[in-house]
Amino acid sequence: MKPEILAPAGNEEALKAAIKAGCDAVYFALPNFGARAYAENFTMEQTKEMIAYCHLYGVKVYITMNTLLYEDEFEQAYQCAKQLHEYNVDALIIQDLGFIHYLHVRLPELELHASTQLSVSKPEMMEQLKKLGVKRVVLARETSIEDIEACVKTGIEVEVFVHGALCICYSGQCYFSSFKYNRSGNRGMCAQPCRMPYQLLQDGKQVETDGEYLLSPKDISLIQKVNELARIGVVSLKIEGRMKSKEYVYQSVSLVRKAVDKQKITKEDLEKLNVSFNRGHTYGHTYNDFGSQLMNYKSSNHAGIEIGKVIKIKNKKIVMSINKELNQNDGIRFEYNGNQQGCRINFLYDESGKLTNHVDAHKICMIDDLKHVKVGSVIKKTIDSKLEQEVNTKLKENSRQVSIDAQFTCYGVSDLLECIASDGKNVVTCRTQSKAVKAMNRATNDEVITKQFMKTKDSWAVFKNMSFDLEPDIYFSISDINQLRRDVLDALKEKRTKLKPIVEKEYNVNLSPVEKVNNIMEIQTKNQYTNFDGIIVSELLPFTMKKGNITEVQGDVVAHLGEGKIIDSMNVTNSYAIAALMSLGYENIVVSDEVDDHRLSLMLASFKKQYGFDAPVIKTIYQKRRLMTMNYCPVNTCLKDGSRTQCSLCHTHQFELVCKDQTHLLCLGDGSCHMRLFEKEACDEMYKLDFYKELGIKGYRFVFVDENEGEIQSILNSFC
């Protein structure tokens, strides 16, 4: 069975472009609760229309409600989800564990997909989500092909990104934008700090790097690998791009469609894809690309395709030698020594200076001079006006139609003409209003009916297989036959878009209080070990209690849905998320740093009111906040080859990233070479300890990164 092609739809044009290009499903968001807050998104009324439109063409609709939810947002989010369910949405894509848990209890027939924001990469994590009612998991983009295959074997549906942007941080584990720019990536407002320039310092001295975009990866493209993914059982091939153009959506879907259908992908196809958007392409973590294979240190924006060079500036004209065709209204960019300048071509001239709207490849041409363009500048095409025209034409054409089978019967004069039609799922029976009369001249036969029923060029459907059982010498007017065709299509359309009643249940979940809530101290080196009234954990040290990292499933403390009893890093922002994790067997739960004190108070009060006891949560009270966890190492990539094979550089030297505003971040890998970025300044909330105790919090967490034993002891003394 062929896998589903799942396309992004940031607006109605992109959605229709995806359908025309051959997708099987689309995903988009409402104005609230979606992880792309700055996409155009759809209103609820538009969403209802788009679901009906997509279902008419046999395309599924998944709505992203994949932001973290605060306690005071929960009811509004639930009402949105319920309304979408009533509109026949095919599934919701969700990050928040509490929302997954709550929806599964209250709307048991609503299909739930776990967002890539949950950073799932192992089968054991999938099994835990299955207990919460998840039918499909969108795997983390860091998941290897071997782990993808293992996840498929759980029997839970697996969805994999096959084209589009990569986050350098594990999705859902990035707090950089939230803590530094007050724009939470987990709430759909990412400021994209990974696309900003950085300097790398080793022991205080700048490291020479091949570019300054040290956290900016290339775009993933597994289009050439989709049949291998299909072979191992991946059910859905996802394309990233809700913020991108309809041309990008059309071209990326078209190529994935070609690959799935085992059609040849041409060089021209790839050029159209690259000019629509690319940062360079990589097979990503799926096929273990690393270093320069994975990253684009030179630039973090759309690369376009290289088409030539500037050979001179003459008479206020930029003279260009081009190796690919160029057209009026194309977008181009000039690059020289790291400087960039771009424009749309309003006026294009041939070599003689005559105005033209097209220049062939391997010719000389000119445009009006722009300030600061230098001779020798590389020219890149970033917008292809012909591709824009092609997609606009496709949007006007009715190039996608649903196949209908039809059987026609009429047993003689005074009988009605009956049509039984099927779209493969729905069956309708329609009859003419008028009865057959005896044919005086030409009888109504197979040919006459076929000709009229094939007139569906502007419709959503086309009649493919028609069979006939007609008596000879019967006659129906052409208007009767045309009306029958319209009735059949209307009846099938009604069935394909009909809303169904939903099942809604009360939220009745009982939980039992736990015996103990622990204090936790997390350390990085043996020199930080000290007396502590609680448990001491590390991702690095064998003699302390084990903390599992983002991909491990065992530990005394686990950072994901593993087998430990204490869990952190799961973005707990509401009382239902606490309940969800307790229902999975976790006894102590670290609450998210993205919950402010007011919402923390609401969350804990709501939990106690609902379940009758204080939530067994742990509050981080001292830390150098972790901004990112990456399956990539800028240290090893810049100083070695990027393979990150236990090089230990980050443990034998101090490495820092310097941001544009000159703030410094600490770089420290875990035991599995996941690079973590920490703030250099500590976030100390010990002065709020009495307030937190009044809220019913009994467990506290300390995270020490580079503090020495004396500093640690001083901090702990103030706690005790």
Salt bridges, closest charged atoms under 4 A:
GLU4 OE2 - ARG136 NH1 2.93
GLU12 OE2 - LYS16 NZ 2.88
GLU13 OE1 - LYS246 NZ 3.64
ASP24 OD2 - ARG257 NH1 3.47
ASP72 OD1 - ARG599 NE 3.42
GLU73 OE1 - ARG187 NH1 2.71
ASP90 OD2 - HIS55 NE2 2.68
GLU111 OE2 - HIS113 NE2 2.69
GLU111 OE1 - LYS135 NZ 3.36
ASP147 OD2 - LYS122 NZ 2.81
GLU157 OE2 - LYS135 NZ 3.87
GLU157 OE1 - ARG136 NE 2.93
GLU159 OE1 - ARG136 NH1 2.77
GLU159 OE2 - LYS238 NZ 3.24
ASP203 OD2 - HIS653 ND1 2.73
ASP210 OD1 - LYS298 NZ 2.79
ASP219 OD1 - ARG279 NH1 3.07
GLU240 OE1 - LYS244 NZ 2.74
GLU247 OE2 - LYS246 NZ 3.31
ASP261 OD1 - LYS2 NZ 2.72
ASP261 OD2 - ARG257 NE 3.18
GLU268 OE2 - LYS272 NZ 3.90
ASP269 OD2 - LYS258 NZ 2.77
GLU271 OE2 - LYS324 NZ 2.57
GLU325 OE2 - LYS386 NZ 3.19
ASP330 OD2 - LYS381 NZ 3.45
GLU335 OE2 - ARG333 NE 3.07
GLU335 OE1 - LYS380 NZ 3.36
ASP360 OD1 - HIS358 NE2 2.60
ASP368 OD1 - LYS317 NZ 3.53
ASP384 OD2 - LYS381 NZ 3.96
GLU388 OE2 - ARG344 NH2 2.90
GLU390 OE1 - LYS272 NZ 2.88
GLU418 OE2 - ARG431 NH2 2.75
ASP423 OD2 - ARG496 NH1 2.68
GLU447 OE2 - ARG442 NH2 3.56
GLU504 OE1 - LYS82 NZ 3.02
GLU504 OE2 - ARG106 NH2 3.27
GLU522 OE1 - LYS547 NZ 2.99
GLU522 OE1 - ARG701 NH2 3.37
GLU539 OE2 - LYS547 NZ 3.52
GLU539 OE1 - ARG676 NH1 3.94
GLU552 OE1 - LYS546 NZ 3.38
ASP568 OD2 - LYS547 NZ 3.18
ASP568 OD2 - ARG701 NH2 3.22
ASP596 OD2 - ARG599 NH1 3.95
ASP597 OD2 - LYS688 NZ 2.90
ASP614 OD1 - LYS608 NZ 3.42
ASP614 OD2 - LYS698 NZ 2.88
GLU656 OE1 - HIS664 ND1 2.58
GLU656 OE2 - LYS680 NZ 3.16
ASP661 OD2 - LYS180 NZ 2.64
ASP670 OD2 - HIS674 ND1 2.93
GLU679 OE1 - ARG625 NE 2.84
GLU685 OE1 - LYS619 NZ 2.89
GLU685 OE2 - LYS688 NZ 3.05
ASP706 OD1 - LYS624 NZ 2.52
